[in-house]
Amino acid sequence: MPDRKSPSLETLAARYLKDRRGRAQYKGAPPAGRAAAKILKPLAQKFGPGTDRLKEHWSEIVGERLAGWTSPDSLKGQTLYILAKGPAGALIEADAPRILERLEMIMGRSAPTRLRVRQGQPRLSGKAASGLQNREVKSRMSEGVEIDPDARLSSALNRLDAAFRARERGD
């Protein structure tokens, strides 16, 4: 018989580990965003957009003036809750039929059929907030250049009025 060489210690150890190796390493959970998108996309098509989409188009729905004082808060069932500052709530309620009509144009058959107005500090959308800031910047540009005493007094009163309105808005 031919002389066989006995396996080396390394070979025996490799064979032992190969036979008794554990499970492969766990790769981790799949991204939750994919699973959520699979669930939320059909629901969004069935029930319509949420308040985020309304905030994007809020100034077109209620108008520039009211968009500066109000914001959509939540959508529960067929009711849209709106946050309004001060007397803007009464203006929204008076304009409710037109607002509901515009909501139906944007959201389709899943549009709310009722509006509820709550007093509070609205979270202004980008367009409404920037519109208010642009108006304030333009009005402040001409301050302090007047030479006539009457114009200076008028300018000072305008600045006082602007500061008072900004304080009421919470700026």
Secondary structure, 3 states (H helix, E strand, C coil): CCCCCCCCHHHHHHHHHHHHCCCCCCCCCCCHHHHHHHHHHHHHHHHCCCHHHHHHCHHHHHCHHHHCCEEEEEEECCEEEEEECCCHHHHHHHCHHHHHHHHHHHHHHHCCCEEEEEECCCCCCHHHHHHHHHHHHHHHHCCCCCCCHHHHHHHHHHHHHHHHHHHHHCC
